[in-house]
């Protein structure tokens, strides 16, 4: 007999925040990147063609599915091949999700009005072709301009990660700028905190996450950002080849560390093209991160 709680769960599947929390507990705090740029594909001995792209993507799917908390394909590296590349991306997303692995599609979309509505429907809508579990968003037309995507993500049980403090040096020109006594990054953190309030009240991890680079140094402290109170997950690019370490993660995130999903692309992908070597590198990296961050 189905209980009322089970019936509610069937009508309202677990939110992205809940599913991500479960995945991180099961597999560790690693998000494996899939970045098939020309240099890496050639390093794997693949032609820079749609056929090479498909081989790269399917190798990653086989290596990462069921072994890491999440996988983050960079959409641009597929879009460069046109519709055929997008078809490969859709197959990658479908294969990973069929295996129960969360997919965070790195698209960094941001716009206004009906254009933002369309972006939201394209990636987060119930009729979207092969929708991922979450996408990245750019808030630099104003955090409020992202409302269509945030609301649709909540409605469909998906999530978003909004750029807040990125690891590229140029980002500080905008993100550290002060408006009405608060940095731009601070406005983004405040917006995400408000959008996660209901989930926090239920004792859950929110589904509106932030992108905060592992190599931003003391920027969080200097800007007075309350990451621990944000209530959602953090996607932390830059771990490994870009210089991010366990110590830098501790310094940046402090008591928010349990909600950090560390993203690593080059460090993990350098183990390819062997499926076995990729799988081992990903699992070893996830285990090392989990152990180090827990100590």
C-alpha positions in Angstrom: 0.0 0.0 0.0 1.3 3.4 -0.9 1.7 5.8 2.0 0.9 9.5 1.7 4.6 10.3 1.9 5.3 7.9 -0.9 2.5 9.3 -3.0 3.8 12.9 -2.4 7.3 11.7 -3.5 5.9 10.3 -6.7 4.1 13.6 -7.5 7.1 15.7 -6.5 10.4 13.9 -7.1 13.3 14.9 -4.9 14.8 18.4 -5.7 18.1 18.8 -7.4 19.6 19.9 -4.1 18.5 16.7 -2.3 19.7 14.5 -5.2 23.1 16.3 -5.3 23.5 15.9 -1.5 22.8 12.1 -1.9 25.2 11.8 -4.8 28.0 13.5 -2.9 27.5 11.3 0.1 27.6 8.2 -2.2 30.5 9.2 -4.5 32.4 12.0 -3.0 32.6 15.8 -3.8 33.9 15.5 -7.4 32.3 16.9 -10.5 34.2 15.5 -13.5 34.4 17.9 -16.4 34.0 16.9 -20.1 35.9 19.5 -22.1 36.7 18.1 -25.6 38.8 20.9 -26.9 41.0 20.5 -29.9 44.3 20.0 -27.9 42.9 17.4 -25.6 41.2 15.4 -28.4 44.5 15.4 -30.3 46.3 14.3 -27.1 43.9 11.4 -27.0 44.8 10.5 -30.6 41.4 11.5 -31.9 40.6 13.5 -35.0 39.0 16.9 -34.3 35.8 15.8 -36.0 32.3 14.9 -35.0 33.4 11.2 -35.0 36.3 12.1 -32.7 34.0 14.1 -30.5 31.6 11.2 -30.2 34.4 8.8 -29.3 35.6 11.3 -26.6 32.2 11.8 -25.1 31.2 8.1 -25.0 34.6 7.3 -23.4 33.8 9.8 -20.7 30.3 8.5 -20.3 31.5 4.9 -19.8 34.3 6.0 -17.4 32.3 8.4 -15.2 28.7 6.9 -15.1 27.9 5.6 -11.7 31.3 6.6 -10.3 31.2 10.3 -9.6 28.6 12.6 -8.0 28.2 14.7 -11.2 29.6 15.3 -14.6 29.9 18.8 -16.2 30.1 18.9 -20.0 31.1 22.3 -21.4 28.5 22.9 -24.1 30.7 25.2 -26.3 33.0 22.3 -27.2 30.0 20.5 -28.6 28.3 23.5 -30.2 31.4 24.3 -32.3 30.5 21.2 -34.4 27.0 22.5 -35.1 23.8 20.4 -34.8 25.9 17.2 -35.1 27.9 18.2 -32.0 24.7 19.1 -30.1 23.4 15.6 -30.9 26.5 14.1 -29.4 26.0 16.3 -26.3 22.4 15.1 -26.0 23.5 11.5 -26.2 26.1 12.1 -23.5 23.6 13.7 -21.2 21.1 10.8 -21.8 23.6 8.1 -21.2 24.9 9.6 -18.0 21.4 10.3 -16.6 20.2 6.8 -17.5 23.0 5.5 -15.3 21.8 7.7 -12.5 24.7 10.2 -12.7 23.8 13.9 -12.3 24.7 16.2 -15.2 25.5 19.9 -14.8 25.5 21.4 -18.2 27.9 24.3 -18.4 26.2 26.8 -20.7 26.5 30.1 -18.7 23.2 31.5 -20.1 21.9 34.9 -19.1 19.5 37.3 -20.8 16.2 39.1 -20.2 12.5 38.7 -20.8 11.3 36.3 -23.4 14.8 35.4 -24.4 15.5 34.2 -20.9 12.2 32.4 -20.9 13.4 30.5 -24.1 16.8 29.6 -22.6 15.0 28.3 -19.5 12.6 26.1 -21.6 15.5 24.9 -23.8 17.4 23.4 -20.9 15.1 23.1 -17.9 11.5 22.7 -19.3 9.6 19.5 -19.1 9.6 19.2 -22.9 13.3 20.1 -23.3 15.3 17.6 -25.4 17.5 15.6 -23.0 17.5 18.1 -20.2 20.4 18.0 -17.7 19.9 18.0 -14.0 21.3 21.6 -13.7 22.8 24.4 -15.8 25.2 27.3 -15.1 23.8 30.8 -15.4 25.4 34.3 -15.8 23.8 37.0 -13.6 25.4 40.1 -15.2 22.2 41.4 -16.6 21.0 41.4 -13.0 20.3 38.5 -10.7 16.5 39.1 -11.2 16.8 38.6 -14.9 17.4 34.9 -14.2 14.0 34.5 -12.6 12.5 32.4 -15.5 15.3 29.8 -15.2 15.3 29.7 -11.4 11.5 29.3 -11.2 11.4 26.7 -13.9 14.2 24.7 -12.3 12.3 24.7 -9.0 9.1 23.6 -10.8 10.8 20.7 -12.7 13.1 19.5 -9.8 16.2 20.8 -11.5 18.9 23.2 -10.4 21.1 26.1 -11.4 24.6 27.3 -10.6 24.9 31.1 -10.8 28.3 32.7 -11.4 29.4 34.5 -8.3 33.2 34.6 -7.8 35.0 33.0 -10.8 38.6 32.0 -10.9 39.6 34.0 -14.0 41.4 37.3 -13.1 39.2 39.4 -15.3 36.1 38.4 -13.3 37.1 40.6 -10.3 36.5 43.8 -12.4 32.8 43.1 -12.3 32.3 40.7 -9.3 34.2 42.8 -6.8 32.6 46.1 -7.9 30.5 47.7 -5.2 26.9 48.9 -5.7 24.8 50.4 -2.9 27.4 49.3 -0.4 27.5 45.7 -1.5 29.7 44.0 -4.0 28.2 42.5 -7.2 29.1 39.1 -5.8 27.4 39.9 -2.6 24.2 40.7 -4.5 24.4 37.3 -6.2 24.9 35.5 -2.9 22.0 37.4 -1.4 19.7 36.4 -4.3 20.7 32.7 -4.0 20.2 32.8 -0.2 16.7 34.1 -0.6 15.8 31.5 -3.3 17.1 28.7 -1.1 15.2 29.8 2.0 12.3 27.4 1.6 14.6 24.4 1.1 16.6 25.4 4.2 13.4 25.7 6.2 12.7 22.0 5.2 16.2 21.0 6.3 17.3 20.4 2.7 20.1 21.6 0.5 18.8 24.2 -1.8 18.8 23.9 -5.6 20.2 27.3 -6.4 23.9 26.9 -6.3 26.8 29.3 -6.9 30.0 29.0 -8.9 32.9 30.1 -6.7 36.4 29.3 -8.0 38.8 27.3 -5.9 41.5 29.9 -6.6 39.8 33.1 -5.6 42.0 33.4 -2.5 40.8 35.7 0.3 38.1 37.4 -1.9 35.2 35.9 0.1 36.5 37.4 3.3 37.4 40.8 1.8 34.0 41.1 0.3 32.2 40.0 3.4 30.3 37.1 1.8 28.3 34.7 3.9 28.7 31.5 2.0 27.8 29.2 4.9 24.4 30.9 5.1 23.6 30.6 1.4 21.8 27.3 1.8 22.7 25.8 -1.6 25.6 23.9 -3.2 28.8 25.4 -4.6 30.5 24.4 -7.8 34.2 25.1 -7.4 36.2 25.0 -10.7 39.9 25.1 -10.8 40.9 22.0 -8.7 44.0 20.3 -10.0 45.7 21.6 -13.1 44.4 25.2 -12.6 46.1 25.3 -9.2 43.2 24.7 -6.8 44.1 22.5 -3.8 42.4 21.1 -0.7 43.9 23.9 1.3 42.6 26.6 -1.1 39.1 25.0 -0.9 39.3 25.3 2.9 40.5 28.9 2.7 37.8 29.9 0.3 34.8 28.1 1.7 35.4 27.7 5.4 32.4 26.2 7.1 30.5 26.0 3.8 32.9 23.2 2.8 30.4 20.3 3.1 28.3 21.8 0.3 31.2 22.2 -2.1 31.3 20.2 -5.3 34.9 20.4 -6.7 35.1 20.5 -10.5 38.1 19.1 -12.2 38.5 18.7 -15.9 42.1 18.7 -17.1 43.4 16.8 -14.1 41.0 13.9 -14.6 40.9 13.9 -18.4 44.6 13.7 -18.7 44.3 10.1 -17.7 42.5 9.3 -21.0 41.8 7.9 -23.5 41.7 4.6 -21.5 38.3 4.1 -19.9 39.8 2.2 -17.0 42.4 4.8 -16.4 39.8 7.6 -16.5 37.5 5.8 -14.1 40.4 5.1 -11.7 41.6 8.7 -11.8 38.1 10.0 -11.2 37.4 7.7 -8.3 40.8 8.3 -6.7 40.4 12.0 -7.0 36.9 11.9 -5.5 38.1 9.7 -2.6 41.1 11.9 -1.9 38.9 15.0 -1.9 36.4 13.4 0.4 39.1 12.2 2.9 41.0 15.5 2.9 38.0 17.8 3.2 36.5 15.7 6.1 39.7 15.9 8.1 
